[in-house]
């Protein structure tokens, strides 16, 4: 990848928005995430118990949907273009608003919400707002991801 195909901190514009592809949540996703995370809570794993709750059925782990959102936004050209300039993730804030059920399809609306130059030379923080929506357009999770990006090495 050459420097022409990298978006540096200076190239990112507040207000830019992107929409990820969708992904349908399966029972296998939930079972696999439970095995990976060790979270076998009855709300996720026990259909009989979950039927007795206000949701009436099993729900996906909130952190599973956050993890899926990472994979969905990784497919966006914007994320590929900032990849070489990205130094790391400095923080995540999430609000879980609605449950996600087996068979729901989620996608992510991404917006560059803010950018701030760092006190450390050659870098800045970009706040990327993620709104995860289901197939009905309902917001299920919203939050901010703070990415630390390098500035252009040539200072232009």
VENSULCOR-V378622 format. One line per field, one symbol per residue. ss: DSSP state (2 for helix, 1 for strand, 0 for the rest). phi: phi as a letter, one per 20 degrees, with the letter a starting at -180 (. if undefined). burial: 1 if it has 24 or more other C-alpha atoms within 12 Angstrom, else 0. A space follows every 10 residues. Layout:
ss: ???
phi: ???
burial: ???
This chain:
ss: 0022200022 2000001110 0011002222 2222222000 0222202222 2000000010 0222222222 2222002222 2222211111 1111110000 1000111111 1111111000 0011111111 1110000011 1111111111 000000
phi: .effddeegf efdgnfcbcf febeedffgf ffffffened gffeddffff feegfmafcf fgffffffff ffffffggff fegfeferdd rccccedbfd dgnfddbced cfeabcfeff fnbbddeded dedefenffd bcacdddedf egfeme
burial: 0000011111 1100000111 1111111011 1011000000 0011100000 0000001111 1111111111 0110010110 1111110000 0001010111 1101111111 1110110000 0111111111 1111000011 1111111111 110000
